Amino acid sequence: MIVVMKPGAGPEHIQHVVDLVHEFGLEDHVIYGTDRTVIACLGDKRMLEKDAIENAPMVEKVVPILAPYKMASLEVKREKTTIAIGPQQFPIGGVKVGVIAGPCAVESRQQVLDTAEAIKAAGAIGLRGGAFKPRTSPYAFQGMGKAGLDLLAEAREKTGLAIVTEVIGTEQVALCANYADVLQIGARNMQHYPLLEAVGRVNKPVLLKRGMSASLDEFLLAAEYIIHAGNPNVILCERGIRTFESYVRNTLPLAAIPALRERTHLPIVIDPSHGTGHAHMVPAMSLAAVAAGADGVILECHPDPEHAASDGAQSITPQTFSNLMDRLRRVAQAVDRDL
């Protein structure tokens, strides 16, 4: 349930309600909005004496949360969440659309720095790159590990780009958090609950990718794990789902954007690289994502896709990326956004 405070409720009124919530054996989560404050009551709602809390000073009403995901729901927070990332504190979820690009895997110093400088010049706000790679085959390239994180940190130092890198195990969370500006949870780990709780205990934004066979409710419940563990800064990423189609690696359901808008206040980013699996499709789907209302795009860009250690087929070149950014700006302006 949520307790909606009246406009003008002071810290003492909010604390009084928080104390009442604790008395009933529930957890509190205070959300400060532009007009009023909302206090979410988490736990067994049967223990909550609704009338007792409604009678507290400066309480407007007590409302049940119908969605299974409580903290991620629009019922708790009507305003869109904006999450600032990187040294430049670029807001994901605001008026501006953020574009993050980079190689699937960190392979070498030159590869990372060349890519970072190219995408920065084109207008990107973040550099993606995997230091640890979860691969389907145990014989495939697994990433450079800590050495890859060092290269990403050097690229941030030179360009000011936010660093987005994937965490594939609980034992890597602390290490990656020391380097990255955004921790990515890949599709394979969307329901790795101990990992979700681990990144929920870290003070870094989390980019959560939808599982290839996950429903939207399951997706939002995965986000709920992170928020419930203490980290409200979750960015949802639609990266395509597995269907019967063979002309794409995954089917990219852009209808998820308006569907999620009806359910959650969290920002939404689209991954057209994994969502299609083909470089020639990436620009068109990026444009469509922004037109549909995405808060950002994260895509794979490599200076030499033909020799990429992983995902070369879906990686665009820096030149293609630069051309795409010019087109994205025009689409963003057409839908009252900016790039």
HUVENBEL-V257881 format. One line per field, one symbol per residue. phi: phi as a letter, one per 30 degrees, with the letter a starting at -180 (. if undefined). burial: # if it has 9 or more other C-alpha atoms within 8 Angstrom, else .. A space follows every 50 residues. Layout:
phi->???
burial->???
This chain:
phi->.bccddejdceddddddeddedddicccbcbccdcacbcdcckdddddde ddddddeicdacbdcdddcdddddddbddddcbdbiedhdddjcddcccc bldebdcaddedddddddddddjdcbccacdcbdcdcdcdecjdiedddd ddddddddciddccbdccaddcddddddcdcbcccdedcecddddddddd ccdbebccddddbcddddedddddeddddkcdcccdbdbjbdbddcdbdb ccddddddddedcbcddbcccddddbibedcdedddddddddjddabbbc bbdbedcddahddccddedddddddddddddeddcibbb
burial->######..#...##.###.###.#.###..#.#..#######..#..#.. ..##.#..##.#..#...#########..#.##.##...#####.##### #######...##########.############........###...### ###.##..##########.#.##..##.#########.##..#.###### ##.#########.#....###########.#.##########.....### ##...###.#...################.###.################ ###.#..#..########..##.##.###.###...###
